[in-house]
């Protein structure tokens, strides 16, 4: 299944890129990420407690960053396996900056198998979009504070609130 | 097909149910019919540690007219709505929608409140609730509040309900005399869910359209409503149903096909509703 989209972050590209390649930040921003541990160059072992509504599952797997070209591009490869099934995905992330706003463009492919895919197929695309939005909204919040400041808090309601205020900002900017 | 272990309680009052939920906010689930939750539990896609069954709370199943509104208890089953003479006369869109849900077993056990709180992106009720401009009455630790249908559906299987809140009642404004309504649906043959479902309420002054099945949540088709208010024909207005909507696809129906179906079925819903005025 193809996944693509863009997300605007009100911060400098270098800052956004550093946030998006910092394991501590990634752990806070990837929805449900409980653990992210460096196991090799740009390779991390991870435990994800991912879910939508009442559907929840624990996935263990790896996150790998490839083709890293600071501050404009990297490729993220994620593999996870758990009781509900398996998920594999890879995607290219490109960052472009204009007027202090960094646009992250992402384009990737996700496949899923097992119970999750056989009964949850119709909701797969929606789930992936929802998690991508949560991820980029959290990255935006991280990028807007300086590195020496304490990191912002995340959570579903905070993330939704930030997404909503971003939406309002975009709507009113267009008018 | 055997669920993971869980605790089960069936409180007698809503306050007690709220208190039980608050004790395990991340892990307790409300049982309100169970026709979505129990299959997910049997597949172990959902593994709540506590089920709070609402069926022993006596006063959650009713259909009561009051001051221009109809109040429907959250535990009212789809069948009770489908077969209500009061609703057939005062708000026929509700029984019509109920008749499209799942199969006889689902309609006998599944509830309006359960379906809405679950917020399946292809469920039938959300489209109709949006078209009727209903309000959700919810009870939590902090007391009671009402949420407009439009603010209730937040994202995929995600509502504006806080973890310790319970949807108690759905309040429907009775459509004015001379209002025509219709719910039309493309049914997924295996699941019975809506590939596309469109509910329309057409009255002299205003038209409201609710759409389910094509995006991560049901939504009001404001672009269609605005086009109609501006004098567009049903066909022209219906072509705008996916304006600004992020349409999802799956193996059964691609996003493009769903977009096409949504336009065709929106036109049909508008025409059917107008013909019933």
Boltz contact constraints between the chains, C-beta under 6 A:
constraints:
  - contact:
      token1: [A, 52]
      token2: [B, 156]
      max_distance: 6.0
  - contact:
      token1: [A, 52]
      token2: [B, 157]
      max_distance: 6.0
  - contact:
      token1: [A, 53]
      token2: [B, 157]
      max_distance: 6.0
  - contact:
      token1: [A, 54]
      token2: [B, 29]
      max_distance: 6.0
  - contact:
      token1: [A, 54]
      token2: [B, 46]
      max_distance: 6.0
  - contact:
      token1: [A, 55]
      token2: [B, 40]
      max_distance: 6.0
  - contact:
      token1: [A, 55]
      token2: [B, 45]
      max_distance: 6.0
  - contact:
      token1: [A, 55]
      token2: [B, 46]
      max_distance: 6.0
  - contact:
      token1: [A, 84]
      token2: [B, 45]
      max_distance: 6.0
  - contact:
      token1: [A, 115]
      token2: [B, 43]
      max_distance: 6.0
  - contact:
      token1: [A, 121]
      token2: [B, 250]
      max_distance: 6.0
  - contact:
      token1: [A, 121]
      token2: [B, 251]
      max_distance: 6.0
  - contact:
      token1: [A, 122]
      token2: [B, 250]
      max_distance: 6.0
  - contact:
      token1: [A, 125]
      token2: [B, 248]
      max_distance: 6.0
  - contact:
      token1: [A, 126]
      token2: [B, 121]
      max_distance: 6.0
  - contact:
      token1: [A, 126]
      token2: [B, 156]
      max_distance: 6.0
  - contact:
      token1: [A, 126]
      token2: [B, 216]
      max_distance: 6.0
  - contact:
      token1: [A, 126]
      token2: [B, 248]
      max_distance: 6.0
  - contact:
      token1: [A, 130]
      token2: [B, 155]
      max_distance: 6.0
  - contact:
      token1: [A, 130]
      token2: [B, 156]
      max_distance: 6.0
